[in-house]
Amino acid sequence: MPSRSFRPSRRGTHRPTDVDALIREATTAARARQQGYRERSLELHGWICPDGSNWENLCVDCHEDEHTRGVLGDYLTGKD
């Protein structure tokens, strides 16, 4: 059984990438992301609000966790 050479092979031919097309694609994707709810909210509220009210910017799981903490706390302390 022949041993495997660890030298780079020249089998694949690398096509030159169109840098301008790559930049256009990245710019278009960035614009699309900036139109999303979270990005617009972060633009308005910033990453950290002084009063801690920017929990709306969290992921869905963290957002729901934030809502249910108060409900669970009220239930456990009997404040219904």
N, C-alpha and C positions, 0 to 999 in steps of 0.2 A: 504494500500500500504506500503510495507516494506521500511524502510529508507536505503539509500545507505551508506555503510561503507567506510570511507576514508583511511582505513588501506591498506597497500600493499597486493595484493593477491599473492598467491603462485601458480597460475594456470600455468603460462608460465614457461617452463624450459629453462634456458639459456644454449646454447651450448657454450663450451669454444672456443674462436677464436684462430685460428692458427696464432700466432704473426709473425712467419717467413714468412708465405704466405702474410700477410698484408704488411709487410715491402717490400717484393719482388714486390708486386703490386704497391706500392707507388713509389718505385725506378724506375720501368718500366715507369710509368706515367710521372715522372719527366724527364726522358731521352727523352721521346717523346715530351714533351713541349719544351725542350731545342733545339730541331731540327727545331722549327718554325721560321719564318722570323723575328717576333718581338723580340724574345729572342736573336737571332743571331745579330740583329741590336743593341740591347741594350748592348750586350757584346762588340761590336765594338765601339759604340759611347758613352756609359755610359748613366746614367739617365738624366743628364743635361749637354749639351754641353756649353762651355763658350760663343760661339757666338749664341746660341739659335737655332742651325740648326738641332736639333733632333726631329723636328715635325713629321718626318717620322714614329716615334714610337707611335704616337697617334692612337686612334681608328679610324675606317673608317670615322665616322661622323665628328670628330674633324679634321681629315686630309682634308676632303673635305671642311669644313668650313674655314680652313686655306688657301686653294687655292682660294675660292670664295671671301674672304675678299678683296684681292687686286683687283680682277676683278670688284667687286662691287664699291670699292673706286674709281677706275679709271673711271668707268661709271658715278658715281655721280659727280665727279669733272670735267668731260668732257675731260679726258686725252685719251680716247679710244686708 
